[in-house]
Amino acid sequence: MTDQDSQQTSQRRFTNYQPTAWDSDFIKSLKNHNVDEIQKHRAEKLKGEIKVMIGDTDVNSLTILELIDDIQRLGLSHHFQKDITRALDRIFLSVNGNGTNLWANQEISVHATALCFRLCRQHGYEASQDVFQRFKDKSGNFMKSLCKDTKGLLSLYEASYLSFERENLMEEAKIFTNKHLKGIKGNIVDKDLVEQIDHALEMPLHHRMSRLEARWYIEVYGKRKDANHLLLEMAKLDFNMVQLLLQGELKDMSRWWEDIGLVKNLNFTRDRLMECFFWTVGMVFEPKFSDCRKSSTKLTSLINTIDDIYDVYGYLDELQLFTAAVDRWDIKAVETLPDYMKLCFLALYNTTNDMAYAILKQKGVNIIPYLTRAWADICKAFLVEAKWCFEKETPTFKAYLENALVSVSMMLVSVHAYFLLTETITKEALDWLEKKEPYHPIMECASLILRLSNDLGTSKAELERGESANSILCYMHETGLSEQEALKHIRKLIDEAWKKMNKERVAVDSPFEKPFIETAINFARMAQCSYQNGDWLGAPDNQAKNRVLSVIIEPITTPC
């Protein structure tokens, strides 16, 4: 640290972030063992039997749909993607013996219709909201008899979150089911059913992190009298095998994080390697995407550190120097920086170049221009926010959101993830990644959901440390409305973003492959998960710790 830095340290902003609950010693203590060969053999045998179940053409469509839903919620769908697609093609695209498709069956229940609709939209098939018209009375309201069908209400509730913009019928379904599920809880004796209702009302399935949902659903499914025990055994074995893989990756990342020494040398920054790794597991958990998880963990850890430099420590003139250095992407630029920034810039420079080298070696594509531009863009957006803070300026709501789409980091993460997840890199997709405006809707919506969810969870802490700009404050300042009204508006924007993203998920002309689209959606899910009850990166609580334990640390007891 220079003499000038030493003289000014007392004037710098500090935030007393709590220390990590997952230091390197803890991570090193995790047992380093491979999956038992007997378990691997058993899992392969079970996999074969489940494939037969999915492909069974002698059972009715609802049975297959419920099987697919259970497989997905148990976290097993990554083993059966082709089998699930063939089964859904058979159900959605073929006709039955009477020459009519599933939707035309007037005897189909609200549960079957809603489950079919939800799976249909999840997997990119066309499905109209009009399939629910049959459950309305002559007055245009949902039939009162539906209130007696708890299973049907739950299914319709979950389906309503797959809606598109301007689908009024689906919005009515959401309001109707929400109201009546809350109303019937007190009349239900079955505690397990009450637990399922509470779980759904807390957060719909469509917004949940898949690995957390798998852990929860394995426990719930095991209590069911009609549980398929082969499926349950496979779910437990697979969850534990994936967890062992994740623990190995975590150890690699812990060594990398310790080696670059940012936390040791920058005592004002958050030490959140585990939380960053957990986030990437939420984005893409499938074993084959290990490289993407590791790179994204490095990326998000660097984002956090650099964000703290801009948010809580750096002086404005220093931040301008750092932004210029990143924009130049020249190793010589390090000489222009204060000492504490030099280490951070070199860590960023070397890590990014290493990632680019790996992609060039694997896929023959030079991605340096895309990565460096994305980093320059996010640092410029961080600088805008820092200026607002230093100058005590509250921007317009529009200006805040336009800048936030970049500063919230989804665009940067997307650029990296695209090259790591995509088999066939196309010019059309690259053109979208290069655009500053308009952004592709799938990335814009995910960014918006993260920014607004973050603001809902961190607004109080940000205001306490003197920040003058977040979506809630900007909206209140601009409109003169109350905090309650501002919160209502923010939640409405999140809801609208989900509807746009749902539509993009089924678009036939998307320039992006399915793994990238699903990762963007998972990014939004992680936003809702992470900031559901506060700031899990700034101030992780017991709930955050328990989530990490359940997904990454503690295995599920086997056998069934």
C-alpha positions, 0 to 999 in steps of 0.5 A: 500500500502506498503512503497516500493509500495509508493516509486515506485508509481511514476515509475509505468506506468499509462494510463489515462482511461476516467471515466465510463459514466455509474456509479452506480447511473445512473444504480440505477436510471433505473426504476424497473418495470415489463412487463405490463400483457396486453402487455405480453398477446398481445405478446403471441397472436401475437406469435401464429399468426406468428407461423401460418404464418411460417407454412403456406404451401399454400404460395410459398417458397420465401415468407416463406424465406423472412418471416424467414429472417425478423423474424431473423433480427427483433430479434424474432427468439428465439421464433420460432426456432422449427417453422423455422426449420420445415419450412426450412426442408420443403423447403430445404429437400422436393421436389416440385410438379415437383419432383425437389428441390428449387435449380433446379428451373431455374426461381429462381431469384438471390435474392431468390437464395442468400437468400435461400443460406444464410439461408441454411448455417446459419441453418446448411444445405448443400448448394453449391456455384455452385447454383450461376453458373446460373448467370454467362455469357459464359465468366465466369463473373457475368451477367451485367444484375444483376447490374440493380437488387439492391435487388438481389445485396444486397442479393448476397452481404450478402450471400457471407459472408457465404462462406467457404475457397477456394470458389472462386465463392463466393469471386467473388460474394463479389467483384462483389456486393461490386463494383456495390453497391458502383457504383449505390448509386448515381443513386438511388432516394429512400433514404431508399434504399440508407440507406440499401446499406450504412448499408450493405457496412459498415458491412455485416449482418453476422458480426453484433451484433444481438440486434443492428441489431434488433433495426436498422431493426425495424426502417427500417422495419417500413418504408416499404410499405409491412411491416407486421404490426403484425410482427412489433408490436411483434418485438417492444413489444419483444425488450422492454420486453427483454430490461427490463430483461437486465436492471434487470440483469444490476442492479444485476451486478452493485451491485456486481461490487460495492461490490467487490470494485476493481475500488474504490481501484485500481485507474489505472484500467478501470471501464467498467461494462456496456461495459462488460455487453453489450458485453455479451448481444452481445454474448447471448441475449436470456432471458433463458441464464440470468445466462450465461450473469451474469457470463460472465459479472463478468468474463470479468470485472475481465479480464479487471482489471487483464489485466490492472494490467499486461499491465499498472501498475504491475512491472514484479516481482509482475506479476510473483508472481500474475501468480504463485498465480493463478497457485497454486489456493491456498488461502494462496498464497495471502500472497505472493502478494503486497497489491494492488494485494491481493484484486484482487486475492481474488475477482478472487478466490471467484467469480470463486469458487462461479460460480463453486459451482452454476454449481455443484449444478445445473448440478452435475459437478465439473468445478473448474479444468477447470476454474482454469486452464483457468485462469492460462493459461491466466495469463501466456499469460499476463505475456509473453506480459508484458515481451515483453513490459518491455524488449522492445522485438518485437516477431515474428508474429507467436509467438505473435499470438500463445500467443494471442490466449490465452491472448485475453480471448476467451478460458477462456470465452468459458470454462465458457460459455460451462458449462452454455449453454450446456444441455448435457456435453460430454467427447469429448467437455471437451477434446477439452476445455482441449487442449492447442493445437490444439484448436478447430477451432470455438474457435481459429477463434473467438479468432483470429478475436478478437485479430486482430480486437482489434489490428486494433482498439487499435494499436495507443494507445498501441504504445503511452504507450510503448507496443512493440507487436501487430500484425501490428507491429510484421508483419511489423518488421518481413517482412519489409513491410509498415503499409498499407501492414500489415493492408491489411494482418491482414484484410485478416486473419480476412476474412479467420478466418470467412470462417473457422468458417462458415465451422465449423458452418455446421459441422455435427460432432461438439462436441458442441451444437448449443447454444455454437457454436452460442455464439462463432460466436457472440463473433467474431461479438462483436469483429468487433462491438467493435473495428470497429472505435477504442477502445471502452473499452479503450476510449468509444466514442459517438457511443459506448454510443449510442449503449448501449442506443439503446440496454439496456436503451432506449425502442422502442416507441409502439404501431406501 
